[in-house]
Amino acid sequence: MLVACVLIDHFPFRMEARRDPFLAHEDVIIIQEVQRKRLVLDTSPTITDIPAGTPLQQALSRHPVALQREADVALYRRQFDEVLTQLEQVSPIVQEAHRGCAYLGLDGLEDMYGGRAGLLTALERAVPPDLGPRFGVGPGMFPAYAAALSAKPGHCVIAPADLQGFLGDFPLEVLPLSWEQRTSLRRLGLTHVKDIARQRVGSMQASLGADGRRIWELARGADRRPLTPRRQELECSATMAFPSATVAHDTLLLALQALAAQLFARPDLRGRFVRSALVSGTIVRRPAWERRVAFKEPVGDPGRALPAFKNLLSLRPPPGPVEDLTLTLTGMTGEAARQGSLLPDVRRLDQLKEALRQLEVILGKRPPIYQLKDVQPWSRIPEERRILLPPTFP
């Protein structure tokens, strides 16, 4: 499988520098709060010793005078979505890895562009050059990513046939490891990809658990992960600007009710129901506020959505005065009501399907729930006896 990687280094920082040019030549740390922990999301290119995921306290111990900025995740997502949309004009298979990194499936496209050179030229033209994109091509996502790391801004590198030799000199940070996993491996003296490749697979599994085998295979250049294209979801949104910034709970609730009434009155939403909504707003002197609401049952009118908006504003209110509010309805469905089955087993199956759909709405991706399937129950190796598969229903 031929894969291309588009890599935009320090994408969050570049978006912040676009908004505030003063930051372009400063040491900057962009902070994101994850499960009540303040972690580094990104840094300016001048800071090279703080990878993403580093605790803020440790980052400041190395760069105590660096400027700190709260991450504006909503801005980064919107801007990168625009890049992904342009890439989908080149290949129908585009997978987002993280903000600033995407993979494209290239199999079968060379003839459409008159050869590989024409295909790569079209790929390079799809990304604005001021973002400094780097491109890599290889037989799998990780080799393509490593090739992109080797490229200069605006250029493309094709991974050689000797993948293990090509990958060996890369530092440990290029592998998809958490900050804790990287720290643990460095304590064992493993600092480069070749150090991982030299280990036995059992040793890596003992150190990293379930991720050990996957990391060991990636270090040897074997990446059989399939590309998962983006799901195009129908959305509709409306925005309301306030005469003056407000924090009043009642005002915000009335605004959301009015926006919901406006959206449900649209002709393209008649007879349609929604499973979730995205509420976002511009906050005075702070990053944009954004929260997702998942409805317990699909709603088709503003009245049924109102209780969820009340809970949102009560439990997770905006962190400051709100200048405007935007309501985006997502998860469109045509179902208005469902008749339950008389058979208990069928009812339980329907309830399980609905629970998985709700989890997918809440998480924003397929929930990590799998079924165990017997493959080689007679094998001496436990990992070969069963495999994990996404749940299937009759």
Secondary structure, DSSP 8 states (H G I E B T S, - for coil): --EEEEE-TTHHHHHHHHH-GGGGGS-EEEEEEETTEEEEEEE-TT--S--TT-BHHHHHHH-TT-EEEE--HHHHHHHHHHHHHHHTTT-S-EEEEETTEEEEE-TT-TGGGTSHHHHHHHHHHTS-GGG--EEEEESSHHHHHHHHHHS-TT-EEE--S-HHHHHHTSBGGGSS--HHHHHHHHHTT--BHHHHHTS-HHHHHHHHGGGHHHHHHHHTT--------------EEEEEEEEEEE--HHHHHHHHHHHHHHHHTSGGGTT-EEEEEEEEEEETTS--EEEEEEEEEEE-SHHHHHHHHHHHHHHS--SS-EEEEEEEEEEEE--------SSHHHHHHHHHHHHHHHHHHHHSS--S--EEEES-TT-SSHHHHEEEE-----
